[in-house]
Structure formats: structure tokens, C-alpha cells
Amino acid sequence: MTLKTITLSQLEQYLSKAAWILKGPVDASDFKVYIFPLLFFKRISDVYDEEFRMAMEESGGDVEYASLPEFHRFEIPEGCHWKDVRETTTNVGAAIESALRGIEQANQEFLYGIFGDAQWSNKNKLSDELLINLIEHFSQYILGNQNVDPDMLGNAYEYLIKHFADLTNKKAGEFYTPRSVVHLLGLILDPHEGETIYDPACGTGGMLLECVDHLREISEDYRTLKLYGQEKNLTSSSIARMNMFLHGIEDFEILRGDTLREPKFFEADGLKTFDCVIANPPFSLKDWGAD
């Protein structure tokens, strides 16, 4: 376990290797259901430790002070930290499940339902041995802010999304649009500071993040953007929310649901309107709601 900064290619290799550990008992199309939540869980645990250390230094070692919620981006309740799961040797899946649910409940406003609905305690698929290997693999690096900045972690996350799309190759377009196409859309849309941006079929959030990158390229303050997305697929909508947090984006709202049958964004007089709308509609869907 080292506190050195990690290069992007090291981070990418580290994440691909995690998928290799699952290979066999888990179908490639399900890798994302397990890998993304674990990565996010590890990241927020490490950031929590970093914040805790800083508050301890500030207070001359006052544990109660360092545990106050105001020093932490996310609250990690007792027994729900990465370390707690790492120390578990039997029923590891159940321990992961209970830690993830505990974190969601302690951070209702931001993290409710974010870890998706993976069946961690299904031992036919995920034996204790396999999960211990996976947890140990993820424990190799510390993923706090000091040694992995949000941009790099976000880029590694994007790499993983593409990697999984390539691996499964079945309807990859459903949750991954090629970067070059997304970049072109960003250039055509040309969003600016303070605008609201909406993606009605946001998948894992790549197009919304493209708008953030566009503002950086034209040296405007991307933090003034308000990002909105809706996505029908549970796993994709969870990944999109994790993706935003891992990129250090604060002002966003991603909701789950079928945009045509049950749009989620409303204003007093009807559907909410936005300054910019960017989307890759799911053209391949047979049952898209023509009725």
C-alpha cells in the first residue's frame, strides 16, 4: 500500500485486472455491476480517511472532532468502511452489501441507491475467495485526493466504461457512445457558463461530462453548469452518478426512469426546460414508447 501518485496507465491496468478476477463465474456484461460500485466505495473510504487525518492534525488528535460530518464529503457509518469489509473473511458478499447500504442510508441526499442492485451475497457467482481476491486487489492503492485527482480517476472510469463496452460488444452503443462523436456534439452545442444542460438518455453520463470538458477548453468556469440527466437502466444511471462524483462534479441531478413514459423533471407549469439538450437517443430500442 503506497501513498505515491499513480499514473493514468497504472490506474487503467489496475481496473482492467479487477475485471479479470471476475472472469469465469461472472458474465462480461455484468462486470460493471460489481467493479464500479467497488471502485466508488474504495474512493470514498480513502477520501474519508484523508479528511479524518487532516481534521486530526488540525485538532491535535481529537477523534470526536475529526469524526464530525462537516469535515467529510460523505459520511461513512461505523462498520461500513472499506477496512471493515477487508477484515471480513466469511460471508464477504453480505459484508459488502451491508456496508454499501449503510453508506447509502447515511448519505440519503446524494447517494441514495447509487450502488445499484448487485447480488453481492450470491455465493454461486461470488465465492468468499473471489471477493477476498477482488478486495485485496483494490486495496493495493490508496485512492484519496492527494494521490489521485478527480480528473484522473474520472478518466480511468471512462476508460473502464469503454473497456466493458468493447468486452461485451453486445449492444455496447446502449451505454457507450464513441468519444469522437461525443466530442463533436459538444463542439456543435457549444455550452457556456451558467447554462443548464440536459441529457434525456444519459447512459453513464459521458455527454454531460463532455460539456464540462468543453468549458474547460474554452477557459470558462465549468462549476457554474447545472447538469441534468435521466436514464432508464438502473446500472447505467447508478454509474452515471458515480461518474459525476468521481469527476469532482457537484451540481448535477440524475434520475432514473423512462424519459418518454415518465419524465422526471418538472417546473410549476409543466415539463422543465433547459438551455442545452445533448443526447444519443436509444435508436436500437424496439419498445421505445411509440404508443
Disulfide bonds with the S-S distance in Angstrom:
none
